[in-house]
Amino acid sequence: MKNDRQAMILEIISQENIETQEQLLLRLQARGVRCTQATISRDIKQLHLIKEPMGQGVYKYAVSGNRAKLNVAAKLRTILRECMVGIDYAQNIVVVKTMSGLANGACSALDNMEINDIVGSLAGDDTVLLVMRNTEAAELLCQEIKDML
């Protein structure tokens, strides 16, 4: 139901200039969706919608250009929290240890982060190997992932 509602929100804002949450709520209700303004507010946050200027002091809801990156970052955190056992580096190589069978998911999530300093990645059953540009990049990535978790 939430996914359907959020898909409708994206459809509505792509077809109409929606300025307020109340307008959005009315459009959803016209489509038979029962929800509250608080629900709409949470959906807007989760969808990373922004207010985009239309001119003359008027704004409309739009999808943020950063939405894809933000969603990938959130998914990466979830994937790594669920499957990561450990992380370490040696020179420019980062090794991520996961629970058995989950290295491919972790590696895919890391690849989709579009981290510029990753030269390449390789996943086995329970290990992800990341080749970084240099030792500093490897150390920084390890620290960022530890901080993220």
C-alpha positions as CSV (number, residue, x, y, z in Angstrom):
1,M,0.0,0.0,0.0
2,K,2.8,2.4,0.9
3,N,4.7,1.7,-2.3
4,D,1.5,2.1,-4.4
5,R,0.8,5.4,-2.6
6,Q,4.3,6.7,-3.1
7,A,4.2,5.7,-6.8
8,M,1.0,7.7,-7.1
9,I,2.6,10.7,-5.5
10,L,5.5,10.5,-8.0
11,E,3.0,10.2,-10.9
12,I,0.9,13.1,-9.6
13,I,3.8,15.5,-9.1
14,S,5.1,14.6,-12.6
15,Q,1.7,15.5,-14.2
16,E,0.6,18.5,-12.1
17,N,2.1,21.5,-10.3
18,I,1.5,20.5,-6.7
19,E,2.4,23.4,-4.3
20,T,1.2,22.0,-0.9
21,Q,0.8,18.8,1.0
22,E,-2.9,19.5,1.2
23,Q,-3.2,19.6,-2.6
24,L,-1.3,16.3,-2.8
25,L,-3.6,14.8,-0.1
26,L,-6.7,15.9,-2.1
27,R,-5.3,14.4,-5.4
28,L,-4.6,11.1,-3.6
29,Q,-8.1,11.1,-2.0
30,A,-9.6,11.7,-5.5
31,R,-7.8,8.5,-6.6
32,G,-9.3,6.6,-3.6
33,V,-6.2,6.6,-1.4
34,R,-7.1,7.2,2.3
35,C,-4.2,8.8,4.2
36,T,-3.4,11.7,6.5
37,Q,-1.2,14.8,6.1
38,A,1.3,13.3,8.4
39,T,1.6,10.2,6.1
40,I,2.1,12.5,3.1
41,S,4.8,14.4,5.0
42,R,6.6,11.1,5.7
43,D,6.3,10.0,2.1
44,I,7.7,13.3,0.9
45,K,10.7,12.8,3.1
46,Q,11.2,9.2,2.1
47,L,10.9,10.1,-1.6
48,H,13.4,13.0,-1.2
49,L,11.0,15.4,-2.8
50,I,12.0,19.1,-2.9
51,K,10.2,22.3,-3.5
52,E,11.3,23.6,-6.9
53,P,10.7,27.2,-8.0
54,M,8.2,27.8,-10.8
55,G,8.6,31.6,-10.8
56,Q,6.9,34.6,-9.2
57,G,7.4,33.1,-5.7
58,V,5.5,29.9,-6.5
59,Y,7.0,26.5,-5.7
60,K,6.0,22.9,-6.7
61,Y,7.1,19.5,-5.5
62,A,9.7,17.7,-7.6
63,V,12.1,14.8,-7.3
64,S,15.5,15.7,-6.0
65,G,18.4,15.1,-8.3
66,N,20.2,13.5,-5.3
67,R,17.3,11.0,-4.7
68,A,19.0,8.1,-6.4
69,K,22.3,8.6,-4.5
70,L,20.4,9.0,-1.2
71,N,18.4,5.9,-1.7
72,V,21.5,3.9,-2.7
73,A,23.3,5.1,0.4
74,A,20.4,4.1,2.6
75,K,20.3,0.6,1.0
76,L,24.0,0.2,1.4
77,R,23.7,0.9,5.1
78,T,20.9,-1.6,5.4
79,I,22.8,-4.3,3.4
80,L,26.0,-3.8,5.3
81,R,24.3,-3.7,8.7
82,E,22.6,-7.0,7.9
83,C,25.4,-8.9,6.4
84,M,28.8,-7.4,7.3
85,V,31.0,-9.3,9.8
86,G,34.1,-7.1,9.5
87,I,36.2,-4.7,7.4
88,D,39.9,-4.1,7.1
89,Y,42.5,-2.8,4.6
90,A,46.1,-3.5,3.6
91,Q,47.7,-0.8,1.5
92,N,45.1,-0.1,-1.3
93,I,43.1,-3.3,-0.8
94,V,39.9,-3.3,1.3
95,V,38.5,-6.6,2.5
96,V,34.8,-6.8,3.6
97,K,33.8,-10.0,5.4
98,T,30.1,-10.9,5.2
99,M,28.0,-13.7,6.4
100,S,28.1,-16.7,4.1
101,G,26.4,-16.1,0.7
102,L,25.9,-12.4,1.1
103,A,29.1,-11.0,-0.4
104,N,27.5,-10.4,-3.8
105,G,24.8,-8.2,-2.4
106,A,27.3,-6.2,-0.4
107,C,29.6,-5.9,-3.4
108,S,26.7,-4.7,-5.6
109,A,25.7,-2.1,-3.1
110,L,29.2,-0.8,-2.9
111,D,29.5,-0.7,-6.7
112,N,26.3,1.3,-7.0
113,M,27.6,3.9,-4.6
114,E,29.8,5.1,-7.4
115,I,32.8,5.7,-5.1
116,N,35.4,7.3,-7.3
117,D,38.4,5.8,-5.5
118,I,37.3,2.2,-6.1
119,V,39.2,0.8,-9.1
120,G,37.5,-2.5,-9.1
121,S,35.6,-5.0,-6.9
122,L,35.3,-8.8,-6.6
123,A,32.9,-10.8,-4.5
124,G,33.1,-14.4,-3.4
125,D,30.8,-16.2,-1.0
126,D,31.6,-14.3,2.2
127,T,34.3,-11.8,1.1
128,V,34.3,-8.6,-0.9
129,L,37.7,-7.4,-2.3
130,L,37.9,-3.7,-3.2
131,V,40.9,-2.4,-5.0
132,M,41.3,1.3,-4.1
133,R,43.4,4.0,-5.9
134,N,45.7,4.3,-2.9
135,T,46.2,3.5,0.8
136,E,44.6,6.7,2.0
137,A,41.4,6.0,0.0
138,A,41.3,2.4,1.5
139,E,41.7,3.7,5.0
140,L,39.1,6.4,4.5
141,L,36.5,4.0,3.0
142,C,37.0,1.6,6.0
143,Q,36.5,4.4,8.4
144,E,33.4,5.7,6.6
145,I,31.8,2.3,6.6
146,K,32.6,1.7,10.2
147,D,31.1,5.2,11.1
148,M,28.0,4.4,8.9
149,L,27.3,1.2,10.9
